[in-house]
Amino acid sequence: MVINTEVAKRWSFLKRAFYRFLTPIIPRLIRSLFHFEVKGKEFANNFREGKGVIFCTNHQSHLDGPIIASTLLPPFGQRQFLGFIGSGKAMQSNLLFRSLTLIGGIPIFRDNPKPTLDYVSKSLHEGFAILITPQGRRVHRTPFHDYFSLAEEGRTGVGRVILTTNGEIPVVPLYIRGTAEVLRPGTILPKFGSYISISFGEPQYFHQYSRTDGWTESDAEFFPKSREITDLIMKSIRTQFLETEKYYLDFLEWKFKTKIDQITVPSKREKEFNKFLHKLARVPPNQIQEFLELKKQ
C-alpha cells in the first residue's frame, strides 16, 4: 500500500465529499448505540480547527478511533478533520479496514514507519488533528492489568513526531474505558447499549525539546529523546486511567482486603479471577461507587 502524501485539504473532491458526508452521521450513530460519558472535554476544546494537535490514547478495540472521533468531530466536537494512525497490514489485507483511509485512516507499517510519521508531521504543520495510540496495537485486558503495564507500553512513534515538529505540537492525553468489553477480539458485533467513557487530560507541551536547527533521525539524541517524550505521554494517559478506574481499583482492594499491587491469586484460580475482572469492567464506575458507599455505611 502506498502512503498518500497529500494532506486532507489537498484530497480529491470525491474523497473530501465522502468524508464530509460521513462525519456528521457516524458521531450521531455511535451516540445512539452506546451509553456515553465524556470528561475533561474542555481540554480538547482548547484546540480548534487550524491548530495542529495530537490526541494520544490507550488502545483497547477497533472501535476506539470512531468513538473518540465522535467526541471531537461535529456535532459534538469542534474539529472538522481528525486523522488517525492504523495498522497498514490490516488496511492492506482487509477491504473494510482499507475503507478507513476514506475517513482519515493513515496506514503505518511496522517495518518502515518513517513515511507515515513524516506524513503525520506534515499534516500537523498544516493545522490538522491526529489521533495516535502509542501502544501501537490493541491491548485487550482489564483495568487491573493496565494498572501494572500501561505506562510502560508506549512505542516511540509519537515521540519521533514531536521531535520532527521541533516540539511545537501539543499533545492531549486521554483514556478510553469500556471498548475492550464492548468489542472483544474474535467478535463481529459490539454489545450495543454498553457503557463507554472518555477522559481527556491537561495538554502537554514540549517546547523544551525545540532546537534552533531542528531534529533529524541521524542526531545521536533523537531516539533517546523520543523514548523520553513517549514515556511522559504514557504517564499522562495513566493519570487519566487512575482517575477513570478509581472505583474499579477501590472495589478490588475492598474485595481482597489489600492494596492493588499486593493482590495475588493461585495459578489454578487465574482463569476464574480474569473472568471476574472482565465482568467487573462492564459495570459503570458510578454503580461501583454507589455499592462501595453502601458498604461503608
C-alpha positions as CSV (number, residue, x, y, z in Angstrom):
1,M,0.0,0.0,0.0
2,V,1.3,3.4,-1.0
3,I,1.1,6.2,1.6
4,N,-0.9,9.1,0.4
5,T,1.3,12.1,0.8
6,E,-1.4,14.7,0.3
7,V,-2.9,16.2,3.5
8,A,-6.6,16.5,3.9
9,K,-7.1,19.9,2.3
10,R,-5.5,18.5,-0.9
11,W,-7.6,15.4,-1.1
12,S,-9.7,14.8,-4.3
13,F,-13.1,16.3,-4.4
14,L,-14.8,12.9,-4.1
15,K,-12.8,11.9,-1.0
16,R,-13.5,15.2,0.7
17,A,-17.2,14.9,-0.2
18,F,-17.3,11.4,1.2
19,Y,-15.6,12.5,4.4
20,R,-17.9,15.5,4.8
21,F,-20.9,13.2,4.2
22,L,-20.0,10.6,6.8
23,T,-18.5,12.7,9.7
24,P,-21.9,14.1,10.8
25,I,-23.5,10.7,10.6
26,I,-21.1,8.5,12.4
27,P,-20.9,10.5,15.7
28,R,-24.7,10.6,16.0
29,L,-24.9,6.8,15.2
30,I,-22.3,6.0,17.9
31,R,-24.0,8.1,20.5
32,S,-27.3,6.3,19.8
33,L,-25.7,2.9,20.2
34,F,-23.8,3.3,23.4
35,H,-24.1,4.9,26.8
36,F,-21.6,7.7,26.7
37,E,-19.7,9.7,29.3
38,V,-17.0,12.3,28.4
39,K,-14.9,14.1,31.0
40,G,-12.4,16.9,30.5
41,K,-13.8,17.9,27.1
42,E,-12.6,21.5,27.8
43,F,-9.0,20.3,27.3
44,A,-9.9,19.1,23.8
45,N,-11.9,22.2,23.0
46,N,-8.8,24.4,23.6
47,F,-7.6,23.3,20.1
48,R,-10.0,24.4,17.4
49,E,-9.7,23.7,13.7
50,G,-6.5,25.1,12.2
51,K,-4.3,24.3,15.3
52,G,-2.2,21.2,15.0
53,V,-2.6,18.9,17.9
54,I,-2.1,15.2,18.7
55,F,-4.6,13.2,20.8
56,C,-2.9,10.2,22.5
57,T,-5.0,7.3,23.9
58,N,-4.8,3.8,25.2
59,H,-5.9,1.2,22.6
60,Q,-8.4,-1.5,23.6
61,S,-10.5,-2.1,20.5
62,H,-11.1,-1.4,16.8
63,L,-13.9,0.9,18.0
64,D,-11.5,3.3,19.8
65,G,-10.9,5.5,16.8
66,P,-14.5,6.0,15.7
67,I,-15.7,6.5,19.2
68,I,-13.0,9.1,20.1
69,A,-13.7,10.8,16.7
70,S,-17.4,11.1,17.7
71,T,-16.4,13.3,20.6
72,L,-14.1,15.6,18.6
73,L,-16.0,16.0,15.3
74,P,-19.3,17.8,14.7
75,P,-21.9,17.9,16.1
76,F,-20.3,17.0,19.4
77,G,-16.8,18.5,18.8
78,Q,-15.1,21.4,17.2
79,R,-12.6,19.8,14.9
80,Q,-13.6,19.4,11.2
81,F,-11.0,16.7,10.5
82,L,-9.3,14.0,12.6
83,G,-6.7,11.7,11.1
84,F,-5.8,8.5,12.9
85,I,-3.0,6.0,12.6
86,G,-3.9,2.4,12.0
87,S,-2.3,-0.9,11.0
88,G,-1.1,-0.8,7.4
89,K,-1.1,-4.6,7.3
90,A,-4.8,-4.6,8.3
91,M,-5.7,-1.9,5.8
92,Q,-3.8,-3.7,3.1
93,S,-5.4,-7.1,3.6
94,N,-8.9,-6.2,4.7
95,L,-11.3,-4.2,2.5
96,L,-13.3,-2.9,5.5
97,F,-10.1,-1.6,7.2
98,R,-8.9,-0.2,3.8
99,S,-12.0,1.9,3.6
100,L,-10.9,3.7,6.8
101,T,-8.4,5.6,4.6
102,L,-11.5,7.4,3.2
103,I,-12.4,8.8,6.7
104,G,-9.0,9.8,7.9
105,G,-7.2,6.5,8.5
106,I,-3.5,6.7,8.0
107,P,-1.7,3.3,7.5
108,I,1.5,2.6,9.3
109,F,3.8,-0.3,8.7
110,R,5.9,-1.7,11.5
111,D,9.0,-2.5,9.3
112,N,9.0,1.1,7.9
113,P,7.1,3.6,9.9
114,K,9.0,6.7,8.7
115,P,6.8,7.6,5.7
116,T,3.7,7.6,7.9
117,L,5.4,9.6,10.7
118,D,6.7,12.1,8.1
119,Y,3.1,12.4,6.7
120,V,1.7,12.9,10.2
121,S,4.3,15.7,10.9
122,K,3.3,17.4,7.7
123,S,-0.4,17.2,8.5
124,L,0.2,18.7,11.9
125,H,2.1,21.6,10.4
126,E,-0.9,22.2,8.2
127,G,-3.1,22.5,11.3
128,F,-4.8,19.2,11.4
129,A,-5.5,16.9,14.4
130,I,-4.1,13.4,14.6
131,L,-5.1,10.5,16.9
132,I,-2.2,8.3,17.9
133,T,-2.3,5.1,20.0
134,P,1.3,4.9,21.4
135,Q,0.7,1.2,22.3
136,G,0.7,0.5,18.6
137,R,-1.8,-2.4,18.8
138,R,-5.0,-3.4,20.6
139,V,-4.3,-4.4,24.2
140,H,-7.4,-6.3,25.3
141,R,-7.2,-6.7,29.1
142,T,-8.8,-5.4,32.3
143,P,-8.0,-2.2,34.3
144,F,-6.3,-4.4,36.9
145,H,-3.7,-5.4,34.4
146,D,-3.5,-1.9,32.9
147,Y,-2.6,-0.7,36.4
148,F,0.7,-2.5,36.2
149,S,1.6,-2.3,32.5
150,L,0.0,0.7,30.8
151,A,2.7,3.3,31.5
152,E,5.5,1.2,30.0
153,E,3.9,0.2,26.7
154,G,4.4,3.2,24.6
155,R,6.2,2.9,21.3
156,T,8.3,5.9,20.2
157,G,6.5,6.9,17.1
158,V,4.7,9.8,18.8
159,G,8.0,11.0,20.4
160,R,9.6,10.9,16.9
161,V,6.7,13.1,15.6
162,I,7.1,15.6,18.4
163,L,10.8,15.9,17.6
164,T,10.4,16.2,13.9
165,T,7.9,19.0,14.5
166,N,10.6,20.5,16.8
167,G,8.5,20.4,20.0
168,E,5.8,22.7,18.5
169,I,2.8,20.4,18.6
170,P,0.9,19.9,21.9
171,V,-0.5,16.5,23.0
172,V,-3.8,15.9,24.7
173,P,-3.7,12.6,26.6
174,L,-6.9,10.7,27.1
175,Y,-8.1,7.3,28.4
176,I,-11.0,5.4,26.9
177,R,-12.8,2.9,29.0
178,G,-15.2,0.1,28.0
179,T,-14.4,-0.7,24.4
180,A,-12.4,-3.8,25.4
181,E,-15.6,-5.3,26.7
182,V,-17.9,-3.8,24.0
183,L,-16.0,-5.5,21.1
184,R,-13.8,-8.3,22.2
185,P,-11.3,-10.0,19.9
186,G,-13.0,-12.5,17.7
187,T,-16.4,-11.0,17.9
188,I,-18.1,-9.2,14.9
189,L,-20.9,-7.2,16.5
190,P,-20.3,-5.0,19.5
191,K,-22.5,-5.1,22.7
192,F,-24.9,-2.2,22.0
193,G,-26.0,-0.1,24.9
194,S,-22.8,-0.7,26.8
195,Y,-21.1,2.0,28.9
196,I,-18.1,3.8,27.4
197,S,-16.3,6.7,28.9
198,I,-13.5,9.0,27.5
199,S,-11.4,11.1,29.9
200,F,-9.3,14.0,28.4
201,G,-6.3,15.3,30.4
202,E,-4.5,18.5,30.5
203,P,-2.5,19.3,27.3
204,Q,1.2,18.6,27.3
205,Y,3.7,20.9,25.7
206,F,7.2,20.0,24.6
207,H,8.9,23.4,23.9
208,Q,11.8,22.3,26.0
209,Y,12.7,19.9,23.1
210,S,12.9,22.7,20.5
211,R,16.3,23.3,18.8
212,T,17.3,26.2,16.6
213,D,18.4,23.7,13.9
214,G,15.6,21.2,14.4
215,W,15.9,17.5,14.7
216,T,16.8,14.7,12.3
217,E,16.9,10.9,12.9
218,S,20.6,11.0,12.5
219,D,21.0,13.0,15.7
220,A,22.6,10.9,18.4
221,E,19.9,12.0,20.9
222,F,16.9,11.6,18.6
223,F,15.8,8.2,19.6
224,P,16.6,8.5,23.4
225,K,14.6,11.8,23.4
226,S,11.8,10.1,21.5
227,R,11.7,7.5,24.2
228,E,11.7,10.1,26.9
229,I,8.8,12.0,25.3
230,T,6.7,8.9,24.8
231,D,7.1,7.9,28.4
232,L,5.9,11.3,29.5
233,I,2.8,10.9,27.4
234,M,2.1,7.4,28.6
235,K,2.5,8.7,32.2
236,S,-0.2,11.2,31.5
237,I,-2.5,8.6,29.9
238,R,-2.0,6.6,33.1
239,T,-3.1,9.6,35.2
240,Q,-6.4,9.6,33.3
241,F,-6.6,5.9,33.8
242,L,-6.2,6.2,37.6
243,E,-9.0,8.9,37.7
244,T,-11.3,6.9,35.5
245,E,-10.8,3.5,37.1
246,K,-10.6,4.7,40.7
247,Y,-13.7,2.9,41.9
248,Y,-12.8,-0.3,40.0
249,L,-9.5,-0.4,41.8
250,D,-11.1,0.6,45.1
251,F,-13.6,-2.3,44.7
252,L,-10.7,-4.8,44.2
253,E,-9.0,-3.5,47.3
254,W,-12.2,-3.8,49.3
255,K,-12.9,-7.3,48.0
256,F,-9.4,-8.7,48.5
257,K,-8.7,-6.6,51.7
258,T,-5.3,-5.5,50.4
259,K,-3.6,-2.9,48.1
260,I,-3.9,-3.4,44.3
261,D,-0.2,-4.2,43.9
262,Q,-0.4,-6.9,46.6
263,I,-3.3,-8.9,45.1
264,T,-2.3,-12.4,44.1
265,V,-4.3,-15.4,43.2
266,P,-3.3,-19.1,42.9
267,S,-2.5,-20.2,39.3
268,K,-5.4,-22.7,39.4
269,R,-7.8,-19.8,40.0
270,E,-6.3,-17.4,37.5
271,K,-8.9,-18.1,34.8
272,E,-11.7,-17.5,37.3
273,F,-10.1,-14.4,38.5
274,N,-9.7,-12.9,35.0
275,K,-13.3,-13.7,34.2
276,F,-14.3,-11.8,37.3
277,L,-12.1,-8.8,36.3
278,H,-13.8,-8.7,32.9
279,K,-17.2,-8.9,34.4
280,L,-16.4,-6.0,36.8
281,A,-15.1,-3.9,33.8
282,R,-18.5,-3.9,32.3
283,V,-20.0,-2.2,35.4
284,P,-20.2,1.6,35.1
285,P,-18.0,3.4,37.7
286,N,-20.9,5.2,39.3
287,Q,-22.6,1.9,40.1
288,I,-19.4,0.6,41.7
289,Q,-19.1,3.9,43.6
290,E,-22.7,3.5,44.9
291,F,-22.0,0.0,46.0
292,L,-18.8,0.9,47.9
293,E,-20.6,3.8,49.6
294,L,-23.4,1.5,50.8
295,K,-20.7,-0.9,52.2
296,K,-19.1,2.0,54.2
297,Q,-22.4,2.8,55.9
